[in-house]
């Protein structure tokens, strides 16, 4: 079964305090859903049309698990904490077998 990944590329951060509060509540939600944070990248080198801003990579045992984690009540609560503090591109992708 192919793994699933959350890839979140931040375009801008308007409120770092909200991001810090989000980090505190989202970590337990991700772990409870079986996710493993591989990178909370604050060091980013961007190429082409990329933006050198925070990039986050989280791994799950399956694509389906990654989708379910995003839809979970615990992660929805974390999104409420984050609010409009950031502009980001959030994707769930399937890994290779």
N, CA, C and O atoms as a MOPAC input file, in Angstrom:
PM7 MOZYME 1SCF
protein

 N      0.85000 1    -1.17400 1     0.00000 1
 C      0.00000 1     0.00000 1     0.00000 1
 C      0.90000 1     1.24300 1     0.00000 1
 O      1.88400 1     1.30900 1     0.73600 1
 N      0.55000 1     2.21200 1    -0.82300 1
 C      1.33200 1     3.43900 1    -0.92500 1
 C      1.07500 1     4.34400 1     0.27500 1
 O     -0.04500 1     4.42600 1     0.78000 1
 N      2.10900 1     5.01000 1     0.71400 1
 C      1.97600 1     5.96200 1     1.82000 1
 C      1.25900 1     7.21200 1     1.33100 1
 O      1.14100 1     7.45500 1     0.13000 1
 N      0.78400 1     7.99700 1     2.28900 1
 C      0.16400 1     9.27400 1     1.99200 1
 C      0.96000 1    10.37800 1     2.66200 1
 O      1.57300 1    10.16700 1     3.70800 1
 N      0.94700 1    11.54600 1     2.05800 1
 C      1.71600 1    12.67900 1     2.56900 1
 C      0.88000 1    13.94800 1     2.55300 1
 O      0.11000 1    14.20200 1     1.62700 1
 N      1.05500 1    14.73300 1     3.60300 1
 C      0.56600 1    16.10300 1     3.59700 1
 C      1.74900 1    16.96900 1     3.20000 1
 O      2.83200 1    16.85500 1     3.77300 1
 N      1.54000 1    17.82600 1     2.22700 1
 C      2.55500 1    18.78400 1     1.82400 1
 C      1.91600 1    20.15900 1     1.93100 1
 O      0.92500 1    20.45200 1     1.26200 1
 N      2.48700 1    20.98700 1     2.76900 1
 C      1.93000 1    22.31300 1     3.00200 1
 C      3.01800 1    23.35600 1     2.76500 1
 O      4.00800 1    23.42000 1     3.49400 1
 N      2.81400 1    24.16700 1     1.73600 1
 C      3.77300 1    25.20700 1     1.38300 1
 C      3.13700 1    26.55700 1     1.70800 1
 O      2.11100 1    26.93200 1     1.14100 1
 N      3.75200 1    27.25400 1     2.60700 1
 C      3.22300 1    28.54000 1     3.04900 1
 C      3.66300 1    29.64100 1     2.08400 1
 O      4.84200 1    29.75300 1     1.74800 1
 N      2.70900 1    30.44000 1     1.65000 1
 C      3.02000 1    31.58800 1     0.79500 1
 C      3.35800 1    32.80500 1     1.65000 1
 O      4.24800 1    33.59200 1     1.32900 1
 N      2.61500 1    32.93200 1     2.75100 1
 C      2.86600 1    34.04800 1     3.66000 1
 C      2.32400 1    33.70100 1     5.03700 1
 O      1.39000 1    32.91200 1     5.17600 1
 N      2.93300 1    34.30900 1     6.05300 1
 C      2.50300 1    34.13700 1     7.44200 1
 C      2.19200 1    35.51700 1     7.99300 1
 O      3.08900 1    36.34300 1     8.16600 1
 N      0.91300 1    35.76300 1     8.26800 1
 C      0.47500 1    37.06100 1     8.76900 1
 C      0.53500 1    37.14600 1    10.29200 1
 O      0.69100 1    38.23100 1    10.85100 1
 N      0.41000 1    35.99200 1    10.96500 1
 C      0.35400 1    35.99500 1    12.42000 1
 C      1.15400 1    34.80700 1    12.98100 1
 O      0.60400 1    33.72300 1    13.17700 1
 N      2.45300 1    35.01700 1    13.23700 1
 C      3.29500 1    33.93000 1    13.75400 1
 C      2.80900 1    33.35300 1    15.08500 1
 O      3.03600 1    32.17400 1    15.35600 1
 N      2.15000 1    34.15300 1    15.91600 1
 C      1.64800 1    33.64800 1    17.19200 1
 C      0.54600 1    32.60700 1    16.98300 1
 O      0.49000 1    31.60500 1    17.69600 1
 N     -0.32300 1    32.84500 1    16.01100 1
 C     -1.36100 1    31.86200 1    15.70100 1
 C     -0.73900 1    30.58800 1    15.13100 1
 O     -1.21200 1    29.48600 1    15.41000 1
 N      0.31200 1    30.73600 1    14.34000 1
 C      0.99600 1    29.56300 1    13.79500 1
 C      1.60100 1    28.74000 1    14.93200 1
 O      1.52400 1    27.51100 1    14.91500 1
 N      2.19200 1    29.39800 1    15.90200 1
 C      2.77600 1    28.69200 1    17.05200 1
 C      1.68600 1    27.97100 1    17.84400 1
 O      1.89100 1    26.83900 1    18.28000 1
 N      0.53800 1    28.60800 1    18.03300 1
 C     -0.57500 1    27.97300 1    18.74400 1
 C     -1.11000 1    26.78700 1    17.93800 1
 O     -1.44000 1    25.74600 1    18.50600 1
 N     -1.19300 1    26.94500 1    16.62700 1
 C     -1.62100 1    25.86400 1    15.73200 1
 C     -0.66500 1    24.67400 1    15.83600 1
 O     -1.10500 1    23.52700 1    15.91600 1
 N      0.63400 1    24.94600 1    15.83700 1
 C      1.62400 1    23.87500 1    15.94600 1
 C      1.41500 1    23.04100 1    17.20400 1
 O      1.57000 1    21.82000 1    17.18200 1
 N      1.06600 1    23.70300 1    18.29500 1
 C      0.88300 1    23.00100 1    19.56700 1
 C     -0.31900 1    22.05900 1    19.54400 1
 O     -0.26900 1    20.97300 1    20.12200 1
 N     -1.39100 1    22.46800 1    18.88200 1
 C     -2.59400 1    21.62300 1    18.87500 1
 C     -2.62200 1    20.65500 1    17.70000 1
 O     -3.27600 1    19.61500 1    17.76800 1
 N     -1.92300 1    20.98800 1    16.63200 1
 C     -1.96200 1    20.09700 1    15.47100 1
 C     -1.05700 1    18.87400 1    15.64400 1
 O     -1.36600 1    17.80400 1    15.11900 1
 N      0.04300 1    19.01300 1    16.36200 1
 C      0.95600 1    17.87200 1    16.54400 1
 C      0.24800 1    16.67000 1    17.16500 1
 O      0.36600 1    15.56800 1    16.63000 1
 N     -0.48900 1    16.83400 1    18.27700 1
 C     -1.19600 1    15.67800 1    18.83600 1
 C     -2.27800 1    15.12200 1    17.90200 1
 O     -2.51400 1    13.91400 1    17.87100 1
 N     -2.93100 1    16.00700 1    17.14500 1
 C     -3.96600 1    15.55400 1    16.20600 1
 C     -3.35500 1    14.69700 1    15.10300 1
 O     -3.92400 1    13.67800 1    14.71300 1
 N     -2.21400 1    15.10800 1    14.61300 1
 C     -1.52600 1    14.36200 1    13.55700 1
 C     -1.03500 1    13.02500 1    14.09400 1
 O     -1.21900 1    11.99100 1    13.45300 1
 N     -0.41600 1    13.04100 1    15.26000 1
 C      0.09400 1    11.80200 1    15.85400 1
 C     -1.03900 1    10.81800 1    16.14700 1
 O     -0.89000 1     9.61600 1    15.92600 1
 N     -2.15900 1    11.32100 1    16.64000 1
 C     -3.30200 1    10.45900 1    16.94300 1
 C     -3.85300 1     9.80000 1    15.67900 1
 O     -4.41900 1     8.70800 1    15.73500 1
 N     -3.68400 1    10.46700 1    14.54900 1
 C     -4.16700 1     9.94100 1    13.27500 1
 C     -3.11700 1     9.07900 1    12.57600 1
 O     -3.33300 1     8.61500 1    11.45700 1
 N     -1.97900 1     8.86700 1    13.24000 1
 C     -0.93800 1     8.01700 1    12.67700 1
 C      0.08900 1     8.73200 1    11.83200 1
 O      0.88900 1     8.09100 1    11.15000 1
 N      0.07800 1    10.05600 1    11.86500 1
 C      1.01700 1    10.82200 1    11.05400 1
 C      2.35900 1    11.03600 1    11.73800 1
 O      2.45900 1    11.06200 1    12.96400 1
 N      3.38000 1    11.18700 1    10.91500 1
 C      4.73700 1    11.47400 1    11.39200 1
 C      5.24500 1    12.71900 1    10.69000 1
 O      5.30800 1    12.76000 1     9.46100 1
 N      5.60100 1    13.71500 1    11.44800 1
 C      6.12100 1    14.94200 1    10.86300 1
 C      7.56000 1    14.70900 1    10.43400 1
 O      8.42300 1    14.39600 1    11.25300 1
 N      7.80500 1    14.86400 1     9.14400 1
 C      9.14500 1    14.66700 1     8.59900 1
 C      9.90900 1    15.98200 1     8.50700 1
 O     11.13500 1    16.00400 1     8.61800 1
 N      9.17900 1    17.08400 1     8.30400 1
 C      9.83400 1    18.38200 1     8.20900 1
 C      8.86900 1    19.49300 1     8.57100 1
 O      7.72200 1    19.50600 1     8.12400 1
 N      9.34000 1    20.41900 1     9.37900 1
 C      8.64700 1    21.68900 1     9.63900 1
 C      9.54000 1    22.78500 1     9.06500 1
 O      9.85300 1    23.77200 1     9.73100 1
 N      9.93200 1    22.58800 1     7.83600 1
 C     10.98800 1    23.36500 1     7.20400 1
 C     10.88200 1    24.86800 1     7.30200 1
 O     10.02400 1    25.49700 1     6.68300 1
 N     11.77000 1    25.42300 1     8.09000 1
 C     11.92300 1    26.87000 1     8.08100 1
 C     13.10700 1    27.25500 1     7.20000 1
 O     13.23400 1    28.40900 1     6.79100 1
 N     13.97200 1    26.28400 1     6.91000 1
 C     15.06800 1    26.49400 1     5.95400 1
 C     14.62300 1    25.91500 1     4.61900 1
 O     14.50000 1    24.70000 1     4.46000 1
 N     14.38800 1    26.79300 1     3.67700 1
 C     13.85400 1    26.39400 1     2.38100 1
 C     14.63300 1    27.11500 1     1.28700 1
 O     14.89300 1    28.31500 1     1.38400 1
 N     14.99400 1    26.38500 1     0.26400 1
 C     15.56100 1    26.97500 1    -0.94300 1
 C     14.52000 1    26.78200 1    -2.03300 1
 O     14.16000 1    25.64800 1    -2.35000 1
 N     14.03700 1    27.85800 1    -2.60300 1
 C     12.98600 1    27.77600 1    -3.61800 1
 C     13.57200 1    27.98900 1    -5.01000 1
 O     14.49700 1    28.77600 1    -5.20500 1
 N     13.00700 1    27.26600 1    -5.96100 1
 C     13.41000 1    27.38800 1    -7.36000 1
 C     12.17600 1    27.64800 1    -8.20700 1
 O     11.04500 1    27.48100 1    -7.75200 1
 N     12.41000 1    28.05800 1    -9.43800 1
 C     11.34400 1    28.33700 1   -10.39400 1
 C     10.39200 1    29.38000 1    -9.79200 1
 O     10.83100 1    30.47600 1    -9.44300 1
 N      9.10900 1    29.06000 1    -9.66600 1
 C      8.14600 1    30.02700 1    -9.12900 1
 C      7.90300 1    29.82100 1    -7.63700 1
 O      6.94400 1    30.36000 1    -7.08500 1
 N      8.76700 1    29.04300 1    -6.98200 1
 C      8.59100 1    28.73700 1    -5.56800 1
 C      8.85400 1    29.92600 1    -4.66100 1
 O      9.48300 1    30.90700 1    -5.05700 1
 N      8.36500 1    29.81700 1    -3.45100 1
 C      8.54200 1    30.84700 1    -2.43100 1
 C      9.30600 1    30.21500 1    -1.27100 1
 O      8.93100 1    29.14700 1    -0.78700 1
 N     10.35900 1    30.86000 1    -0.83400 1
 C     11.19900 1    30.32900 1     0.25000 1
 C     10.56300 1    30.65500 1     1.60100 1
 O     11.04200 1    31.51600 1     2.33900 1
 N      9.48300 1    29.95500 1     1.90700 1
 C      8.74200 1    30.12800 1     3.15100 1
 C      8.58200 1    28.74400 1     3.76400 1
 O      8.94600 1    27.74500 1     3.14400 1
 N      8.05500 1    28.68000 1     4.94400 1
 C      7.85100 1    27.42600 1     5.66700 1
 C      7.18200 1    26.36500 1     4.77200 1
 O      6.20200 1    26.64000 1     4.07900 1
 N      7.73400 1    25.16600 1     4.81100 1
 C      7.18800 1    24.03000 1     4.07000 1
 C      7.13100 1    22.83900 1     5.02500 1
 O      8.12200 1    22.51300 1     5.67800 1
 N      5.97300 1    22.19400 1     5.10300 1
 C      5.76600 1    21.11600 1     6.05900 1
 C      5.48900 1    19.81800 1     5.29700 1
 O      4.74200 1    19.80500 1     4.31900 1
 N      6.10600 1    18.72200 1     5.76600 1
 C      5.90400 1    17.41100 1     5.15700 1
 C      5.55500 1    16.41700 1     6.25800 1
 O      6.30600 1    16.25100 1     7.21900 1
 N      4.40500 1    15.75700 1     6.10900 1
 C      3.93100 1    14.78600 1     7.09700 1
 C      3.59900 1    13.48900 1     6.36800 1
 O      2.96600 1    13.50300 1     5.31200 1
 N      4.03100 1    12.37200 1     6.94300 1
 C      3.86100 1    11.05700 1     6.32800 1
 C      2.82200 1    10.24300 1     7.08800 1
 O      2.76800 1    10.27000 1     8.31700 1
 N      1.99500 1     9.51400 1     6.32900 1
 C      1.01800 1     8.56500 1     6.87700 1
 C      1.23700 1     7.21600 1     6.22000 1
 O      1.81700 1     7.13900 1     5.13800 1
 N      0.78000 1     6.15400 1     6.86100 1
 C      0.96900 1     4.81500 1     6.32900 1
 C      0.21100 1     4.56900 1     5.02500 1
 O      0.57100 1     3.67700 1     4.25700 1
 N     -0.84300 1     5.36000 1     4.77300 1
 C     -1.60200 1     5.22100 1     3.52700 1
 C     -2.19400 1     6.57000 1     3.11900 1
 O     -2.33200 1     7.48200 1     3.93400 1
 N     -2.53300 1     6.66600 1     1.85800 1
 C     -3.19500 1     7.86300 1     1.33900 1
 C     -4.52900 1     8.06800 1     2.05300 1
 O     -4.87300 1     9.18700 1     2.43500 1
 N     -5.27000 1     6.98500 1     2.22800 1
 C     -6.57900 1     7.06500 1     2.88200 1
 C     -6.44900 1     7.58100 1     4.31500 1
 O     -7.27800 1     8.36600 1     4.77500 1
 N     -5.42200 1     7.14400 1     5.00400 1
 C     -5.18100 1     7.61000 1     6.37100 1
 C     -4.88900 1     9.11000 1     6.37200 1
 O     -5.33600 1     9.83100 1     7.26400 1
 N     -4.14900 1     9.57200 1     5.38500 1
 C     -3.83000 1    11.00500 1     5.28600 1
 C     -5.08900 1    11.83400 1     5.05200 1
 O     -5.25800 1    12.89900 1     5.64500 1
 N     -5.96800 1    11.34100 1     4.18700 1
 C     -7.22200 1    12.04700 1     3.91400 1
 C     -8.09100 1    12.07700 1     5.16900 1
 O     -8.64900 1    13.11800 1     5.51600 1
 N     -8.20300 1    10.93700 1     5.84700 1
 C     -9.02700 1    10.86400 1     7.06100 1
 C     -8.48000 1    11.77900 1     8.15200 1
 O     -9.25700 1    12.39200 1     8.88500 1
 N     -7.17200 1    11.88000 1     8.27100 1
 C     -6.57500 1    12.75200 1     9.28600 1
 C     -6.94400 1    14.20300 1     9.02500 1
 O     -7.23400 1    14.94900 1     9.96100 1
 N     -6.93600 1    14.60700 1     7.76800 1
 C     -7.28100 1    15.99500 1     7.41600 1
 C     -8.72800 1    16.30200 1     7.76600 1
 O     -9.05800 1    17.42900 1     8.13400 1
 N     -9.58500 1    15.30700 1     7.65300 1
 C    -11.01300 1    15.48700 1     7.91100 1
 C    -11.39800 1    15.25700 1     9.37300 1
 O    -12.55100 1    15.47000 1     9.74700 1
 N    -10.44500 1    14.82400 1    10.20300 1
 C    -10.74900 1    14.48800 1    11.59900 1
 C    -11.17700 1    15.71300 1    12.40200 1
 O    -10.80200 1    16.84400 1    12.09100 1
 N    -11.96100 1    15.46400 1    13.43000 1
 C    -12.42300 1    16.54800 1    14.30200 1
 C    -11.24500 1    17.24800 1    14.97800 1
 O    -11.24800 1    18.47000 1    15.12700 1
 N    -10.24100 1    16.47600 1    15.38700 1
 C     -9.08000 1    17.07500 1    16.06100 1
 C     -8.33800 1    18.03000 1    15.13500 1
 O     -7.91000 1    19.10000 1    15.56900 1
 N     -8.17700 1    17.66100 1    13.86300 1
 C     -7.47000 1    18.55900 1    12.95100 1
 C     -8.34100 1    19.75700 1    12.57200 1
 O     -7.82100 1    20.84800 1    12.33700 1
 N     -9.63800 1    19.56600 1    12.51200 1
 C    -10.53100 1    20.69900 1    12.23800 1
 C    -10.43000 1    21.74200 1    13.35100 1
 O    -10.48600 1    22.94400 1    13.09300 1
 N    -10.28100 1    21.27500 1    14.57900 1
 C    -10.08500 1    22.20000 1    15.70200 1
 C     -8.76700 1    22.95400 1    15.54900 1
 O     -8.69600 1    24.14700 1    15.84700 1
 N     -7.73300 1    22.27200 1    15.09100 1
 C     -6.43900 1    22.93000 1    14.86200 1
 C     -6.57100 1    24.00000 1    13.79200 1
 O     -5.98800 1    25.07700 1    13.91200 1
 N     -7.33800 1    23.70900 1    12.74400 1
 C     -7.54800 1    24.71400 1    11.69300 1
 C     -8.27100 1    25.94300 1    12.23400 1
 O     -8.00400 1    27.06400 1    11.80100 1
 N     -9.18100 1    25.73500 1    13.17300 1
 C     -9.85800 1    26.87500 1    13.79500 1
 C     -8.85900 1    27.76600 1    14.53200 1
 O     -8.99200 1    28.98900 1    14.52200 1
 N     -7.86400 1    27.15600 1    15.16900 1
 C     -6.83000 1    27.91900 1    15.87500 1
 C     -5.99300 1    28.70900 1    14.87100 1
 O     -5.64500 1    29.86400 1    15.12000 1
 N     -5.67300 1    28.08800 1    13.74500 1
 C     -4.85900 1    28.75100 1    12.72500 1
 C     -5.59700 1    29.91400 1    12.08300 1
 O     -5.00400 1    30.95600 1    11.80500 1
 N     -6.88600 1    29.73500 1    11.85100 1
 C     -7.69500 1    30.80400 1    11.28000 1
 C     -7.11500 1    31.33700 1     9.97800 1
 O     -6.76100 1    30.57700 1     9.07700 1
 N     -7.02700 1    32.65400 1     9.90200 1
 C     -6.53100 1    33.31000 1     8.68800 1
 C     -5.08300 1    33.78200 1     8.85300 1
 O     -4.66600 1    34.75300 1     8.22200 1
 N     -4.33000 1    33.09400 1     9.69500 1
 C     -2.95600 1    33.51400 1    10.00000 1
 C     -1.98200 1    33.28100 1     8.86100 1
 O     -0.90200 1    33.87200 1     8.83600 1
 N     -2.35600 1    32.42100 1     7.91300 1
 C     -1.43800 1    32.09000 1     6.82200 1
 C     -2.18500 1    32.00200 1     5.49700 1
 O     -3.40500 1    31.85200 1     5.43800 1
 N     -1.39500 1    32.10200 1     4.45100 1
 C     -1.85500 1    31.71900 1     3.11400 1
 C     -0.94300 1    30.56900 1     2.72100 1
 O      0.28000 1    30.71500 1     2.72700 1
 N     -1.53100 1    29.42500 1     2.37800 1
 C     -0.70400 1    28.26600 1     2.06800 1
 C     -1.35500 1    27.40200 1     1.00000 1
 O     -2.54700 1    27.51200 1     0.71400 1
 N     -0.54700 1    26.55600 1     0.43200 1
 C     -0.98200 1    25.56000 1    -0.53500 1
 C     -0.86600 1    24.21800 1     0.17400 1
 O      0.24200 1    23.74300 1     0.42600 1
 N     -2.00100 1    23.60400 1     0.49800 1
 C     -2.04000 1    22.34500 1     1.24700 1
 C     -2.49500 1    21.24600 1     0.30900 1
 O     -3.54200 1    21.35400 1    -0.33000 1
 N     -1.70100 1    20.18400 1     0.22900 1
 C     -2.06400 1    19.06300 1    -0.64400 1
 C     -1.87000 1    17.74700 1     0.09700 1
 O     -1.01700 1    17.62300 1     0.97500 1
 N     -2.68500 1    16.77200 1    -0.28300 1
 C     -2.50100 1    15.40700 1     0.16800 1
 C     -2.12100 1    14.61200 1    -1.07100 1
 O     -2.84600 1    14.60300 1    -2.06600 1
 N     -0.97500 1    13.94500 1    -0.99700 1
 C     -0.50500 1    13.21600 1    -2.17100 1
 C     -0.23800 1    11.75600 1    -1.82300 1
 O      0.05700 1    11.41400 1    -0.67800 1
 N     -0.34800 1    10.91600 1    -2.82600 1
 C     -0.07200 1     9.49900 1    -2.65000 1
 C      1.38000 1     9.22700 1    -3.04200 1
 O      1.84600 1     9.67100 1    -4.09100 1
 N      2.08500 1     8.49000 1    -2.18100 1
 C      3.45000 1     8.12200 1    -2.48100 1
 C      3.51100 1     6.96100 1    -3.46100 1
 O      2.48700 1     6.39600 1    -3.84500 1
 N      4.71300 1     6.62200 1    -3.85300 1
 C      4.91700 1     5.47800 1    -4.73000 1
 C      4.92300 1     4.20900 1    -3.89700 1
 O      5.33000 1     4.23400 1    -2.73500 1
 N      4.48600 1     3.12100 1    -4.46200 1
 C      4.51300 1     1.83300 1    -3.74300 1
 C      5.92400 1     1.43300 1    -3.40100 1
 O      6.13800 1     0.38100 1    -2.79800 1

